[in-house]
Amino acid sequence: MVVIAIIGVLVGLLLPAVQAAREAARRMQCSNNLKQIGLAVHMYHDTFTAIPPASFSRLSVDTSSLPASWLVRILPYMEQSAAYERAVFAGSDWSNRGNGINYSWEGFHKLIVPTINCPSSPLPISRMDTARPGTVALGAPEQLEIQMANYAGVSGEYAYGYSNGTSAWWNGYFGMADYSGSIIPVDNKNPRPLRFASVQDGLSNTFAVGEQGDYKRVRNTDGTTTEYDHRSSNFYGGAWCGGGGDADPTALYGYRQNYASVRRGINFSPTASNNPWGTGQNGGWPGNHSIFNSAHPGGAQFLRMDGSVLFVTENLNFETLSRLVNRRDGETIEEF
């Protein structure tokens, strides 16, 4: 009995150490994923003299041609040229939700790119989208399996410059669309893709991509917690759709996808409200300012524009975080 008790104690001591070692390995792999994404962004810039845009504005006010995300554009630089060569950018409905045709379905149905998923994340890797009749007519199955990502482009600081209309504007129920970051759309508020020279605060002082690798946990009034998968890729089209806003600048329902601005702190856990997607205290509708979070204890990892990766504690001062996601506020953060 004594021997059994001793073995039990040893196992109890060893198990946390094994779990910590496994998480350390997963976190390192996550960091390597972000470094590969950073390298792809730099290679894209070398080719096109531009940072990959979050998306190009959709061509019409209906949902027949929702555009590709920035993740699609960097695929050739992540050993995914075969899928990229099947991508049709003009006139294709990357969301699988509108009235149009997804001409790219064949290259992206069941495509799994390990680089865009964190190994620590408990979130599902893919979602099922119902293919529209025009896409099915091309030979697609009725259900398309579409990958979702654990990394989102950083579009800036929530509501920065809104007072003068230069960086953000209200987008109805889906919150504020922001333009002070590095991964932003090309649309009626931003006429052309950014360049590295557009990052006026310096590439090493500006975040480009951050983790969205865990559930958003909403604390209910009865003491329970409800989990929501509110990352900005969990919508029609998954990782491959950029949303495209709306061609009508007065529209209330244009949406953004696979990029987000910072409205709340890292790993923010809201209290319950009537709308768990919330544009209020719950932290925003996915795509505009869904929170950056991770399953790594104590914080989340971010890719800086210079290609380096940094683990950022969830206790980081929110003002400092806001400075780090803004490419042009004139505030450089030496240490934090």
N, C-alpha and C positions, 0 to 999 in steps of 0.2 A: 504493500500500500504506500509506503514511503517513497519507493522508486517511482511509482505512478504519479504521486503528487509532485515529485521533483521534475519529472518529464513534463507534467502539465504547466508548471511554473516556467520552465525553459521555453516551451512552445509559446506561452503567453508573452514572454519577453522577446522572442525571435520574430513573431508574426508582425508586430508594428514596424520592425526594422526592415523586413522583407517588403512590406507594403510601401514604406518610404522609399526604398531603393527602386521599386517599380515605378512609382510616381516620378522620381527624379529622372528615370530613363524616358518616361513619356513626355515630361516637360522638355527634355533636351530634344526629343524628336519634333515636338511642337515648335521649338525655337528654330530647328533646321528647316521646317516647313516654311516658316516666315522668311527665313534667309533666302530660300529658293524663290519665294514670291518676290522678294526684294530684288534679287538678281534678274528675274524675268521683267520686272518693271524697268530696271536700268537698261536691259537689252532692248526692250520696246522703245525706250527713249533714244537709244543709240540709232535705232532704225528709222524712227519717225520724227525725231526731235520733239517729242511730246510725251507727257505723262499719260498713260491710258485713261481716257475719260470714263467716268462712271457709266455713262450711256450717252447716246445721241437722242435728242428729243424725238418722240414719235411723230410720224408724218401727218397724221390726221387726228381729229378730235375723237374719233371712235377708237375701238381697240383692235383694229385689224393689222397693225404693224408695230407691235411693241418690241423695242430694240434689245439687242444683246447687251450683256453686262461687261464690265471691264475685265472680269475673269476670263471671258471668252477670248479677248484680244491678246492676253499673255500666254495662251495655251502653247503656241509654237516654241516658247522659251522654257517650257516645262515638260519637254519631250512628249507633247501631245499634238504633233503636227497633223497626224491622220484625222483627228477629230476636227481640227481647225480648218483643214482643207475642204471639209463638208459643210462648213458654216456659210450660210447665205445671210448677209447682213441687210441688204436693201429689200424692204417689203415683206420680211418674214416675221411671223408672230411668235416671238420667243417665249411668250407667256403661256401658250396653250389654252388661253382662257377667252380670247376674243373671237371676232368673226373671221379672222384671217387664217392663213395657212402657215404652219411651221415647216418651212422648206429645209430646215436643218435637223429634223427629227432623227434621221438615220444615224448621224454621227454622235448624237447626244443621248439617245435612249439607252439606258443601262450603262452609260459612261461613268466610271468612278475614277476620279483623279485623287490619289491618296494625299497629295500635297496640300489640298485645301480642307482637310479634316484633321482635327487635333485628336491624338490617340487617347487623351484623358476624357474627352467629351462623352457624356451619356446620351447625347441627342442622336436621333436617327440620321443616317447618312443620306437617305433618299426619301422622296415623296412620290406619290402617284398622281399624275395629272391625266384628265380625260382629254384625249385627242379630239380636236374639232373635225367635222365631216370632211372638210377640204384636205386635212392632213391624213385622215384615214384613206381617202381616195388615192393618195400617193403610195399607199402600202403600209402605213403605220398601224400598229395595234390600237385598239380602243383605249387602252391604258398605257401611258408612257411613264417609265421609271426615270425620275430626274434627280440628280444629285443635289444636295444642299451643302453649303460651306460653313465652316466655323470661323472664318475670317472675313471681316467687312472693311471696305475702304472707309477712311476717315474724311468726312466732308466738312468738318470744321467745328466751330464753337456755336452753340445754340443761340440763335437770334443776333449774332454779331453783325453790327452795321444795319440792323433793321430800321433804325430811326431815320437813316438817310436813303434807305432803299437800295444800297449798293451790294449787299452781301446775302441777304435773306428776305424772304417774304412769306406771308401767311398763306397756307395752302389748305384752308378749310378745316375739316374734321381731322385731317391727317397731319396737322401741326405745321411747323416751320421748316421750310426747305433752306438749307444753308450752303454757303459757297466760300467760306473762309478757309477751308481745308485744302487738301491736295488731290483727293479723288472726288471730282465733282463732275456733273453732267455738262454737256454742251447743249444749250437751249437758248430761249429768248432772254435769259439773264446772264448767260456766259457764252459768247459767240464762238469761242475757239478753245481747243485743248490747251491746258497749261503746259509750261515747260519747267525744267528745273530752275531756271532763272526766275520763275514766278514765285518760288518759295523764298520770299524775301528775308525771313528770319533765319535761314540757313538749313540745309538738309539734315544736319545732325540735331537740330533743335525742333524738328517738326515731325509729328507722327503721320504715317501714311496708311497703315493697316492695323487693325486691332482684333482681338479675339471676341467672338460671340460663341462660346463653347459650352454654356450651361443653361439650365432652365432659369427663367425669371421666377422667383419665389414670392408670391403675394401673401402677405400675412393677413389672415381673416380675423374678424372681430371675435370669433369664438375660440381663438388661440390656435386654430389649425393653419396649415400652409397649403396653398394651391400652386402647382407648377405649370408654367406656360412656356412653350417653345416660341419665343418672340424674336429670335434672331432675324435679321433682315433678308435672309435667303429663304425663309420658310413661307413662301407664297408661290403663286402660279409661276412656273418656269424655273423655280429653284435658283441654283447658283448661276444659271446661264441667262437670266432675264434681268435687264437693268431698269425696268419700269417705264422710263421715258417721260415721266411727268405728264404733261398734257400740252398739246399744241395750242390750246386756248389758254392764254395767261390768266384769264379771269375764272377758270374752272376751279371748283372746290375739291375735285376728287382725283386729280392726278397723283400717281404714287411713284415712289422711288424704291429701289431694291438693290441689295448687296453693298450698300454704303449707308453710313449713319453719322450724325453729328453728336457731340457730347452735350447732353442735357442733364444727366445725372452722373453720380460717381461710379467708379468701377464696382461691379458686383452689387449694385443698388437693389435693395429688397423693399418694395413698396408695401404700403398698407392697402387693404381691400377698398374697392370703390365699385360703383355700378358698372364700370367699363374696364375690365382687366387689361385691355389693349392700351388704354388710357393715354390721352394727350396731356393729362394733368399729372398728378403725383405718381402715377404708375409708370411714367417714364417714356411714353410715346408709342405711336404705331410703328410697327416694324418698317424699316426703310428710310425714315426720316431721322429719328433719334431713338431707336431702340438701344438698350444699354450694352456697353461692352462688359463682358464677364467671362469667367472661365471656371473649369473644374479644378484648376490648380489651387491649392490652399493659399489664401491671403492676397490674391491679386490676379492680374492677367498680363499677357505678353503683348507688346506692340512692336511693329516694324517702323523704324525711322526712315525718312526719305533717303538717307545716305546708305541704306541697306543693312544697318545694324539692328539688332533685336534687344529689347529691354524688358525685363519683368518689372511691372509697376504695381506697387502695393495698393490695396483697396483703401488704405488710409491716407493716400495722397491728397493734399489740399485741393479742393475742387477748382480754385482759381488757378493753381499751377497746372492742373490737367487741362483747363481751358486754354491756357497759354500754349501748351504743347501741341494742341491740335489745330491751332490757328497759324497759318503759314505767313501772315503779314501784319501782325499786330504790333510789331516793333519790340516785342518783349522776348528776350532770349533768356533761357533758364540754364544757368551754368551747373548747378547742383540741386538735387531734390531727393 
